[in-house]
């Protein structure tokens, strides 16, 4: 069974509408490139936030007259992969904003007993001291061919714009920067992508995971490739994680329900 509340898979028309809406807002070069990377390569939001120039292009020339050439293949380091402590060098240097906490039933019961005992003793209770430990993940590196024309055009336009604004751009500089000029945090980029999808394009239930889920759905349902192919592209260590994407998307379910409705009308 698919997990309830999965990110919406966009239809072709919805994706086109999204890209058209992006052109009406500020920073269209950056925002279009972010969405192309999400929908055409299936990167996690954290991986997108950690991308540097050197992962997609090779810079050359003097400081004030640099040119670039897009790479054919994006090589994504294992240190970028899902995990609360992932940073560009694989080490944590920022506080991770945890939005979801899961407990086993017995652990939760023990927690309640500890909190009650501390409350009776008049101790100061800090919720963070009861958070479960973050699982350590080593990540999976993967090579992703950048073959899609729209993806390449969007990245080229974005990097050209970056070089125009900052001729001294370096290979290790972030590929995408926030309005404040620094590297996006995963949480900030997640919110920004959600804004573009839900507010600008008006797609209900869409999120920063929509591009990744949409890519996997198309690979399995649209193109008929194996789970192994989808697993490699998505960077899943365990195929059981990829199997989730075998579940049909809302569009296919909607078509099935319409067919039933027509039969009984």
Helices and strands as residue ranges (DSSP letters): H 12-22, H 28-41, H 45-50, G 53-55, E 57-60, E 67-70, E 73-76, G 78-80, H 105-120, G 127-130, E 142-145, H 149-165, H 186-194, I 195-200, H 210-217, I 218-222, H 227-234, H 239-242, G 243-246, H 250-263
